[in-house]
Amino acid sequence: QVQLVESGGGLVQPGGSLRLSCRASGSHFSILTMGWYRQAPGKERELVALARSDGVTEYADSVKGRFTISRDYAKKTMDLQMNILEPEDTAVYYCNARTVVQASILISWGQGTQVTVSS
């Protein structure tokens, strides 16, 4: 089992910034990828940003240039720095990890953290 715990959501005005954090915990696992997804009311969950263990990162077109994903491999944590936030960024943000546990690939999700961008 791999547990993911997110923190850092909240209410911010348009143009503001927030930083989300995610910590992975468990026994005897290695992380392949960690990423952030979001789901707005009435919409499907979508990828926001992804960080692979080889250092490659991917971003949704809508957040490129505004969001930055970073990982601390030793601490098994991941952050998402969100700048120039827009009302369209309002959603529940979920941490996701693709891990190897006992030779099997496991996909884990955090409980989600609300981000609201509003004046």
C-alpha positions in Angstrom: 0.0 0.0 0.0 1.1 3.5 -0.8 -0.5 6.5 0.9 -0.6 10.0 -0.6 -1.4 13.0 1.5 -1.9 16.4 -0.1 -1.8 19.9 1.5 -1.8 23.5 0.4 -5.1 24.2 -1.2 -7.3 27.1 -0.4 -8.9 30.3 -1.7 -6.9 32.8 -3.7 -7.7 35.8 -5.9 -7.1 35.7 -9.7 -3.5 36.4 -10.4 -2.4 35.0 -7.1 -0.3 31.9 -6.2 -0.6 28.7 -4.3 1.7 25.8 -3.6 0.4 22.3 -3.3 2.4 19.5 -1.7 2.1 15.7 -1.7 3.9 13.2 0.4 4.0 9.5 -0.4 4.4 6.9 2.4 4.4 3.2 2.7 6.7 0.2 2.8 9.1 -1.0 0.2 8.1 0.9 -2.9 9.7 2.8 -5.6 8.1 5.7 -7.5 7.9 5.7 -11.3 5.9 8.9 -11.7 4.1 11.4 -9.6 1.6 13.9 -10.9 -1.2 16.2 -10.2 -4.7 15.9 -11.6 -7.7 18.1 -11.1 -11.4 17.8 -11.4 -13.8 20.7 -11.7 -17.5 20.4 -11.0 -19.3 18.7 -14.0 -16.0 17.9 -15.7 -13.8 14.9 -16.0 -10.6 14.6 -14.1 -7.6 15.9 -16.1 -3.9 15.8 -15.9 -2.3 19.0 -14.8 1.4 18.1 -14.5 3.5 14.9 -14.3 7.1 14.3 -13.2 8.8 11.1 -14.2 11.8 9.5 -12.4 14.1 10.3 -15.3 13.4 14.0 -14.7 11.0 14.5 -17.6 8.0 16.7 -16.8 4.7 17.2 -18.7 2.1 19.9 -18.4 -1.4 20.5 -19.6 -1.4 23.2 -22.2 -3.6 25.4 -20.0 -1.0 25.6 -17.2 2.2 25.8 -19.2 4.3 28.8 -18.1 2.2 29.2 -14.9 2.6 26.0 -13.0 5.8 24.2 -12.0 6.0 20.6 -10.7 9.0 19.5 -8.6 9.9 16.3 -6.8 12.2 15.5 -3.9 13.2 11.9 -4.6 14.8 11.3 -1.2 11.8 12.6 0.7 9.2 11.1 -1.7 7.4 14.4 -1.9 6.1 16.4 -4.8 5.1 20.1 -5.0 3.1 22.1 -7.5 3.8 25.8 -7.6 0.8 27.5 -9.2 1.2 31.1 -10.3 -1.0 33.6 -12.1 -4.0 31.6 -11.1 -7.3 31.9 -13.0 -10.9 31.2 -12.1 -10.7 28.3 -14.6 -8.1 26.7 -12.3 -10.8 26.2 -9.6 -11.0 22.4 -9.0 -10.2 19.6 -6.6 -6.5 18.8 -7.1 -5.4 15.2 -6.6 -2.0 13.8 -6.1 -1.2 10.6 -8.1 1.6 8.2 -8.0 2.6 5.2 -10.1 4.7 2.9 -8.0 6.3 -0.5 -8.0 5.4 -2.6 -5.0 6.6 -6.2 -4.8 7.2 -6.3 -8.6 3.6 -5.0 -9.3 2.7 -1.5 -10.6 0.3 0.3 -8.2 -1.6 3.5 -8.9 -2.4 5.5 -5.9 -4.5 8.7 -5.3 -4.6 11.2 -2.6 -7.8 12.4 -1.0 -7.8 15.7 -2.9 -7.4 19.3 -2.0 -9.7 22.2 -3.0 -8.3 25.1 -4.9 -10.7 28.0 -5.5 -9.7 31.1 -7.5 -12.2 33.9 -7.0 -12.4 37.6 -6.2 
